[in-house]
Each structure stands twice: as structure tokens, then as C-alpha cells.
Amino acid sequence: MAYSVLITPEAGKQVEQAVEYYSEHVSKKVALDFLKDYRRAISEIVKVRYFQVFYLNFRARLMKKFPYLVFYTLDEERKLIDV
């Protein structure tokens, strides 16, 4: 069974803020590249799931092009990835 992904409101807001920043201070293309990189990181988390544990049960995946980590927890019982 595949895992579901839940993007918390806080995580969604942080992504929106990063996109807004890149859009206003760099370019819209860079903002779109950020979103693509973020989506790629989420896809990799869904496929692999077991990236490095950083603190207690918080894991993280480094984005490829941008200096961000995508933090998440893994709920094995409910098959849920909580970003």
C-alpha cells in the first residue's frame, strides 16, 4: 500500500513564502524552479521514505538545487508521511 502525504499548513506557508521571495527578489523562473525542486524532494520521500533522522523522529530530505531541507515524520501504522 502506498503512503499518503500530508503537507501541514505551516509547511505550505513556508513554501509559499519561499516562492514569493524568489519571485519578488530573483525571478518567476527561479520561483518555479524552486517549486519543481520541492515537488521532486516530496516524490523522493514517497519513494524512499527512510532518509536521515535529524532529531527524535524527524527525517529530512535535502532539496537538489536550493538550500532547503524538507522535514517530515513517518507514521508506519497509518501509512502517512507528514511534512
C-alpha positions, 0 to 999 in steps of 0.5 A, a space after each residue: 500500500 502506498 503512503 499518503 502525504 500530508 503537507 501541514 499548513 505551516 509547511 505550505 506557508 513556508 513554501 509559499 513564502 519561499 516562492 514569493 521571495 524568489 519571485 519578488 527578489 530573483 525571478 518567476 523562473 527561479 520561483 518555479 524552479 524552486 517549486 519543481 525542486 520541492 515537488 521532486 524532494 516530496 516524490 523522493 520521500 514517497 519513494 524512499 521514505 527512510 532518509 536521515 533522522 535529524 532529531 527524535 523522529 524527524 527525517 529530512 530530505 535535502 532539496 537538489 538545487 536550493 538550500 532547503 531541507 524538507 522535514 517530515 515524520 513517518 507514521 508506519 501504522 497509518 501509512 502517512 508521511 507528514 511534512 
